[in-house]
Amino acid sequence: MVDPGFIHLRVHTAYSLSEGAIKLPKLIQLAGEHAMPAVAVTDTNNLFGALEFARGEAPAAWVSAKRFHHQYLPDEVQFEKDGLSAEVAAGLTAKGHTLVEQRRNYGNMHAVLWDTQTNSVEAASDPRAEGRAEVWR
């Protein structure tokens, strides 16, 4: 086994509402640039899609974001088709990381947005999975 060097065992990303600030693509890039074989993301108190909501994006954007996964054994970064930008992929490859595009998608998220000021409701289902989000009145 290769010496793993230093591995952060408790990293909070921007999805940890009160404990983190770094966005996932930047975290992956930094880990790759520093030849870190893994990072343990331990997000807490999270609401996935909250950042996208705050930027004014619709629920469809929240549920359709590309996903990726890094694991130590086998040491590879698995990602959905088009899940990593060319810049991030090149940086990870230059640092010796093995990138594996997955044949399956990770997605199966659903979201509902209820705007109480306008009393409007919008829903979305992850386009990569089964299911359907509908608003009934």
Backbone hydrogen bonds, N-H to C=O, Kabsch-Sander energy under -0.5 kcal/mol:
donor,donor_aa,acceptor,acceptor_aa,energy
8,H,38,A,-0.5
11,V,40,A,-2.3
13,T,11,V,-0.5
14,A,22,I,-2.7
16,S,13,T,-2.2
17,L,15,Y,-0.9
17,L,44,T,-0.6
17,L,45,N,-1.2
19,E,16,S,-0.6
20,G,16,S,-1.7
21,A,12,H,-0.7
22,I,12,H,-0.5
27,L,23,K,-2.2
28,I,24,L,-2.6
29,Q,25,P,-2.1
30,L,26,K,-2.8
31,A,27,L,-2.6
32,G,28,I,-2.4
33,E,29,Q,-2.6
34,H,30,L,-1.6
35,A,32,G,-1.6
36,M,31,A,-2.9
40,A,8,H,-2.5
41,V,39,V,-1.0
42,T,11,V,-2.7
42,T,40,A,-0.6
50,A,47,L,-2.5
53,F,49,G,-2.5
54,A,50,A,-2.5
55,R,51,L,-1.5
56,G,53,F,-1.9
57,E,52,E,-2.5
61,A,58,A,-1.5
62,W,58,A,-1.2
63,V,59,P,-2.0
64,S,60,A,-1.0
65,A,62,W,-0.6
69,H,78,Q,-3.3
71,Q,76,E,-1.9
76,E,71,Q,-1.3
76,E,74,P,-1.3
77,V,98,T,-2.9
78,Q,69,H,-3.3
78,Q,76,E,-0.7
79,F,100,V,-2.0
80,E,67,R,-2.0
83,G,80,E,-2.7
89,A,85,S,-2.8
90,A,86,A,-2.5
91,G,87,E,-2.1
92,L,88,V,-2.4
93,T,89,A,-2.5
94,A,90,A,-2.5
95,K,91,G,-1.0
96,G,93,T,-1.9
97,H,92,L,-2.4
99,L,97,H,-0.6
100,V,77,V,-2.9
102,Q,79,F,-3.0
111,A,124,A,-2.4
113,L,122,E,-3.5
114,W,112,V,-0.5
115,D,113,L,-0.6
115,D,120,S,-2.8
116,T,114,W,-0.9
119,N,115,D,-1.5
120,S,115,D,-1.3
122,E,113,L,-2.6
124,A,111,A,-2.3
126,D,109,M,-2.0
129,A,126,D,-1.5
134,E,132,R,-0.5
136,W,134,E,-0.5
